């Protein structure tokens, strides 16, 4: 691994869990006491937009009270000091990577602190509630929704992600379940391209067998250790 220049990192809920951000769902198929189908699908939004807006308003407020943890800070340090290409692809909709200081970040599932207008396809930074359906600053339609990717919708910037994988020497997956596609398939794509792969996770993921190497433990410990190794080479 001495000739590594370009790195793609995939981060999931396990990276933000130590900041108090709830992981995606528990064993009962609930997300913060709601059925995923009710709050994370276009059908759920069409059926009860008020419920969905309240749900995301609460999450948006909670995220702004959270703080980056040592895993975010270590990845930001790597971002700032790594001389080759680096892309942090996150499945998380919080902004903790950026608040820690990372800049080369791609939010494939959208961002809580962004509002999307389906009428004019504009996006706006948004820190307050959307429950009252405020006007879109661009077209003035009262159609704003959370700028997050729900089940049944296409993740953002997949072409850019696959281009980065084609150029990568190392793919690292951190704190992900390996159960949500298409992100769960990135490791196989990387393997087929001849990219070295590493998993850092609390426990082995569903796709752990695809990785060349895997380490288990809390992200707040594993990630700083790995970053120190990379920057110390």
N, C-alpha and C positions, 0 to 999 in steps of 0.2 A: 504493500500500500504506500510505498515511498513516493510513487509518481503521481499522486492525486493532485489534480489542479482544479477540477470543476466538481461541485457538490450540489446535489438536490436533497433537501430535507423535507420530509412530510411530518407535520405535527397534528396531533389529535387531542381529544379531551383530557387525556392523562397529563398533558403539559400544563393545563390551566387548573386542574383539580386542586393542586396545592395552594392556589390563590383563592380557593373557596367557590370556584365556578363549578356548578353541578355537571357531572358527566352526562352523556346524552340520554341514557335511559337506564332504569334499574331492571332487575330480573323479571319484574311483573309487566314489562312493556309500557311503563308509565314514564312521563317526563315531567318532573315537578308536579306530580299528582294528576296530570292530564294524559289522556290517551294521545299517542303520537299522531294518530289519524285525525284528531280533532284540532291540533295546533300546528302541525307541520306538513300539511298538504294543501294544495289549491282548493280541493273539495271542502276541507274543513273551513277554510277562509270564506268560501262562497256560502257555506251553510250558516256560519255564525261569526261574522267579521268582528263583532265586538269582543267576543271571547278571545280571539286570536290577537287582536290589538292589545287588550289588557295583558295577555300573557307576555307578549314581547315588550310592552312598556315596562313591566316589572323586571324582566331580564335586562333591559337596557339600563335601567336605574341601578340594578345590582352590579353590573359590570363596571360602571363608572366608580363604584365604591371599592372595587377590588384593586389589588396592586400586583405588579409583576413579581414572580418568584425567582429563585436562583436558576431554574431552567431557562426562563425567558431571558434573564440577564446574561447567561452564558452564551446563548445563541446570538444575542445582540453583539456580544464581544467578538464572536466568530465572524459575524457579518461585517463588523467594522475593521477587523484585522486580516481577513482572508484575502489574499491577492488575486486568486483566480475567480472564475464565475461561481456564484452561489445564489441559490433560490430557496427561500423558505416557503413551501406550499403548506398553508394551514387549512385544516377543516374547521377550525374554531372561528366563531363569529365575533369574538371579543377583540380588543385592540391592545392586548397586553404585550405582544411582540413589539409593536411600534412604541409603546410607552417605555419599554425597556431599552429602546434605542436602535432596534433593527429597522432597516430600510428596504432590504431586498425581500419583500414579503408579498405573497399572492394569496388572497382569500378566495379559495375555490368555492366555498359555500356562502359567500357574502359577508356582510358586516352589520352588526346590530346598530352601530352608530351611523347608519346610512339609511335613507328612505328612498324607495323606488316609486316612480310614477309610471304605471303601465300605459297611461294615455299618451305620453310624449317620450317615454323611455329615458327620462332624465333621472339623475341620482343627486342627492343632496345630503351633506353631513347633517345628522339629526341626533340631538342629545335629549330631547324632551319627549313627551307622549305623542302617540299617533291616534289615541282613542277617539278624539274629536274629529278625525279626518280633516286636518288642516289643509289649506290650499297648497298645491304644488307651486313653488316659487317660479317655475318656468311657464306653465300653461294655465295655472290657477284652477285646475280641476281638483275636486276633492276626492282624489283617488289614491293618495299615498298609502303604501304598504311597507312592511319591513323589507329591507333589501337583503333577504336571506333566501337561500335555495331550499325549497321544500321538496319532499319526496314527490317524484314525478316530474321534476324540473331539471334542466340541464345545468350541471356545475359550470362555473365561470372559467374561461381561459384555458380550456383543455389543450388546445393546440400549442399554446405557449409552454404548458407543462410538459407535453410530450417532446417538444423541441429541446427543452432543457435536459430531459432524460437522455435524449440521443447524444447530447454533448457531454454528458456527465461521466466522471470516473468513479464516483461514489454516490450511492443512494442510501439515505438513513431515514428510517421510520421511527418516530418517537411518540409514545403514548397513544397509539391507535389500536382499535379493536381488531382491525383486519376484516371487518364484516360489512362495511359500507362501500359499495362500488359507485363510481369507478376507482376511487382512491385505493381500495384494497387490491386492485390489479396492478398498481404501479410497480410493485416489487417484481412481478412476473415480466412486465415490460422491460424493466431494467436488466433482469437476468438474461433475457433473450438478446439484449443489446450488448452483453458482455460487461455490464457495469457491476462493480463490487457492491454488495448490499449488507446493511447492518440494521438490526432491530434493537432499540432501547425501549423497554416496556416494563411495567410493573409485573406482568406475567406474560408467558408466551401467548401471542395472538393467534387467531384462527389461521393466519397465513404464515406463521412463524417458520414453517419448514421450507419456505421459499428463500429464506435469507441465508447468506453465507455464514453469518455470525449473529448471535443474539446475546444480549445481556439483560438480566432481570433486576429490577429495583425501582425505587422512587425516582421520578424524573429530576427532582431537585438535587439528587446526589449523582445519578448516572450522567446527566447531560454536562454539568460542569467538569466532571472527570474526563469525559470524552473530548470536550472542547480543549481542555488543557493538554491532552495528548496531541491533538491536531495542531495546536499553535506552538507546541514545544518541539515538534519534529524539526 
